[in-house]
Amino acid sequence: MFDITIAGEINLDLILYGLPQSMPVERELLATNFQMTLGSSSAILAHNLAVLGTKVGFITRAGKDEFGKVALNRLEESGTDLSRVVFDTSGKSTGVTVLLHHGRERHILTYLGTMSDMSLGDLDVAYLKSSKHFHLSSLFLQRSLAPDVPKLFRELKRAGLTISLDTNDDPEDKWGGVLDEVLDLIDLLLPNESEICRIARRKTLDEALEVLSRRVPCIAVKLGSRGSLVQAGEKRFVVAPVTVSAVDTIGAGDSFNAGFLSAWLRGLALEDCAMAGNIAGALSTLRPGGTEAFRDRELTNSFLTQHHFPGAVKAYSE
């Protein structure tokens, strides 16, 4: 049924611009701009993959609130299948992230809501298996699911699926739990430079790659303005970035994942996968949030054509 299935979190991002990094209390501070966009690593990835023509099946746990409705509607617009979404019955609301944008840096404030409550019991595993590939993002936010992730991964691998993981940040900065166990069960790891060093518990990128490449067949590292690096076994290469005048880098890493996986699932060479990731990541920075650029069909198709997106994918293709 699908090229990829994803089980993960969904929420909205509320982004405020123009606020000072150091903020006094009991003062009304005025932002210069505001944007509400689809948030969460899992949902941004699903949205942008679907826009790139990938058949995506998505399972999440959402609240029966307005934020949940808006987030799911935004995701459904992309063509992502939402037939197995589970709704919370306890009254808990969908999570939300408030981002205070300060140029290259930002404050990130998150209320987890339903995103931390999804458990293995919420997942239609047969649905997840009806795919070539499974992806998990935000391991440390999936608090109810995390203990069963190794069990889930093993079952999916027995069914013949390949698996990718983007841990994202650990808010507690412990980098423990089931992480060490799942590293031996994945085919593709998609960290940024800071995350891979924390995952490997090493100080430098080279040291981290040396440790993790013995366990993970393919690692694609997001290097921001320096592009991306891929290591597969003993093969290592860097792919140059796509230079743009960025409006907002929120969601750029998830968009890189979408581009990389779009090419990877079509069997393209790793160099092409990394270039596809760089192009998709750059595209996302042209609008606020992680999906707004991809919602602009004209912008997306012209950008993909201009930068020779590998495989000549046309956004919103039937």
Secondary structure in CASP SS format (residue, H / E / C, confidence):
PFRMAT SS
TARGET T0000
AUTHOR 0000-0000-0000
METHOD secondary structure of the structure
MODEL  1
M C 1.00
F E 1.00
D E 1.00
I E 1.00
T E 1.00
I E 1.00
A E 1.00
G C 1.00
E C 1.00
I C 1.00
N E 1.00
L E 1.00
D E 1.00
L E 1.00
I E 1.00
L E 1.00
Y E 1.00
G C 1.00
L C 1.00
P C 1.00
Q C 1.00
S C 1.00
M C 1.00
P C 1.00
V C 1.00
E C 1.00
R C 1.00
E C 1.00
L C 1.00
L C 1.00
A C 1.00
T C 1.00
N E 1.00
F E 1.00
Q E 1.00
M E 1.00
T E 1.00
L E 1.00
G E 1.00
S C 1.00
S H 1.00
S H 1.00
A H 1.00
I H 1.00
L H 1.00
A H 1.00
H H 1.00
N H 1.00
L H 1.00
A H 1.00
V H 1.00
L C 1.00
G C 1.00
T C 1.00
K C 1.00
V E 1.00
G E 1.00
F E 1.00
I E 1.00
T C 1.00
R E 1.00
A E 1.00
G C 1.00
K C 1.00
D C 1.00
E H 1.00
F H 1.00
G H 1.00
K H 1.00
V H 1.00
A H 1.00
L H 1.00
N H 1.00
R H 1.00
L H 1.00
E H 1.00
E H 1.00
S C 1.00
G C 1.00
T C 1.00
D E 1.00
L C 1.00
S C 1.00
R C 1.00
V C 1.00
V E 1.00
F E 1.00
D C 1.00
T C 1.00
S C 1.00
G C 1.00
K C 1.00
S C 1.00
T C 1.00
G E 1.00
V E 1.00
T E 1.00
V E 1.00
L E 1.00
L E 1.00
H E 1.00
H E 1.00
G C 1.00
R C 1.00
E E 1.00
R E 1.00
H E 1.00
I E 1.00
L E 1.00
T E 1.00
Y E 1.00
L C 1.00
G H 1.00
T H 1.00
M H 1.00
S H 1.00
D C 1.00
M C 1.00
S C 1.00
L H 1.00
G H 1.00
D H 1.00
L C 1.00
D C 1.00
V H 1.00
A H 1.00
Y H 1.00
L H 1.00
K H 1.00
S C 1.00
S E 1.00
K E 1.00
H E 1.00
F E 1.00
H E 1.00
L E 1.00
S E 1.00
S C 1.00
L H 1.00
F H 1.00
L H 1.00
Q C 1.00
R C 1.00
S C 1.00
L C 1.00
A H 1.00
P H 1.00
D H 1.00
V H 1.00
P H 1.00
K H 1.00
L H 1.00
F H 1.00
R H 1.00
E H 1.00
L H 1.00
K H 1.00
R H 1.00
A C 1.00
G C 1.00
L C 1.00
T E 1.00
I E 1.00
S E 1.00
L E 1.00
D E 1.00
T C 1.00
N C 1.00
D C 1.00
D C 1.00
P C 1.00
E C 1.00
D C 1.00
K C 1.00
W C 1.00
G C 1.00
G C 1.00
V C 1.00
L H 1.00
D H 1.00
E H 1.00
V H 1.00
L H 1.00
D C 1.00
L C 1.00
I C 1.00
D C 1.00
L E 1.00
L E 1.00
L C 1.00
P C 1.00
N E 1.00
E H 1.00
S H 1.00
E H 1.00
I H 1.00
C H 1.00
R H 1.00
I H 1.00
A H 1.00
R C 1.00
R C 1.00
K C 1.00
T C 1.00
L H 1.00
D H 1.00
E H 1.00
A H 1.00
L H 1.00
E H 1.00
V H 1.00
L H 1.00
S C 1.00
R C 1.00
R C 1.00
V C 1.00
P C 1.00
C E 1.00
I E 1.00
A E 1.00
V E 1.00
K E 1.00
L C 1.00
G H 1.00
S H 1.00
R H 1.00
G C 1.00
S E 1.00
L E 1.00
V E 1.00
Q E 1.00
A E 1.00
G C 1.00
E C 1.00
K E 1.00
R E 1.00
F E 1.00
V E 1.00
V E 1.00
A C 1.00
P C 1.00
V C 1.00
T C 1.00
V C 1.00
S C 1.00
A C 1.00
V C 1.00
D C 1.00
T C 1.00
I C 1.00
G C 1.00
A H 1.00
G H 1.00
D H 1.00
S H 1.00
F H 1.00
N H 1.00
A H 1.00
G H 1.00
F H 1.00
L H 1.00
S H 1.00
A H 1.00
W H 1.00
L C 1.00
R C 1.00
G C 1.00
L C 1.00
A C 1.00
L H 1.00
E H 1.00
D H 1.00
C H 1.00
A H 1.00
M H 1.00
A H 1.00
G H 1.00
N H 1.00
I H 1.00
A H 1.00
G H 1.00
A H 1.00
L H 1.00
S H 1.00
T C 1.00
L C 1.00
R C 1.00
P C 1.00
G C 1.00
G C 1.00
T C 1.00
E H 1.00
A H 1.00
F H 1.00
R H 1.00
D C 1.00
R H 1.00
E H 1.00
L H 1.00
T H 1.00
N H 1.00
S H 1.00
F H 1.00
L H 1.00
T H 1.00
Q H 1.00
H C 1.00
H C 1.00
F C 1.00
P C 1.00
G C 1.00
A C 1.00
V C 1.00
K C 1.00
A C 1.00
Y C 1.00
S C 1.00
E C 1.00
END
